[in-house]
Amino acid sequence: MPNFLNAHTLFFLGVLLAAIPIPLGVWTDHYSLAFPHQYLGIVVCDSVGVNRKDCSFQPFYRRTNDTNIAKPLYERFGLDLDWWKLQDISTASIANSRAMPRTPVYFVSHGGPTIMEETSHPAYAKLQAIGREITQEVKPKAVVVFSAHWQADGPNAVEVNTATDMDLIYDFYGFPAHYYKMQYPHRGSPQLAGKVIETFRKNGVHAEGVSRGLDHGVWAGFMVMFDPKTNPLNVPIVQVSLYDSEDPERHYALGQALSSLRDEGVQIIGSGMAVHNLRDLGRRLGGSTNYAVTFEDGLKAAVETKPEERREAMTELLKRPDARKAHPSFEHLLPVHVVAGAAGGESGKQLWTMAEGGLAWGQYRFGEVVAS
């Protein structure tokens, strides 16, 4: 193996198409595809934080007019041609850029559809702050989201939305008429959805592609986090279902299976509620229930335990005596198990919470934000 192929080297696999640089390509964790001139080769840089003078270009194949000639080399390096479509870069930045940092993962308590208009509610500002953190600091290439409001048709498989254009699903009842006319601009990515399915299957998860709309567990919260006018998301959204099962271990493993996507600029978000008992919703104006406080305390402790002990702690949550009070059914809790699994060996922490009647608004992040 040549000396430049070692663990201390940052590679940029490049194709040079013309004398004038054009903006095509995409960063991955260790490689970049770039297309400035006329040869296929490797730009070798001796550090992650590189300067142009630290890099040298080593051509090894003359390019023809066939754009597929480099495909076997991309596949050999484990790179996906479809990622071209997710982010463009300027060839002028090739030698001055660093690999994209690993994205953190988030669990957000999304509330009900009314949160979109409750601008004075404390959770509104917190969701907005998380949204700005994602768009302005994390700057992901795409979002994969798990919502409490989509469970697969069976207990042994999950479903992945492969649609590009998705209607909104108004899966709530008894609200004023204008809620059923609200729109949230978004788009899907069949390419990313296919990659999610492939990654699941490689990790032993049975996953199938489906075409469906976007449920309010995603779009109502995202309307606040990623306000289309003030903080648009502007990247593809791929939604993945939960299992039709209340097994926390399986949902933790679901997140583990997709953890590697974080190295490719994909933001993983779980959307549910830290405590969700609508039977006590009427007590909202009279303060919080005891279980909303005690269960949220237990969830915080489990999330913030040592990563090597977190899986067991998250599983034990569902066995607490206050668990069925806090969650008569567990679909609003299980998205936090998914993101905890996706966090791998990184620590989690509670960003904010508030108990309110039969609800608790815990917002959590796993991993640190490293500006990209």
Summary of the structure (lengths in Angstrom):
residues: 372
radius of gyration: 22.2
end to end distance: 31.6
largest distance: 73.5
contacts: 1220
relative contact order: 0.15
helix: 37%
strand: 22%
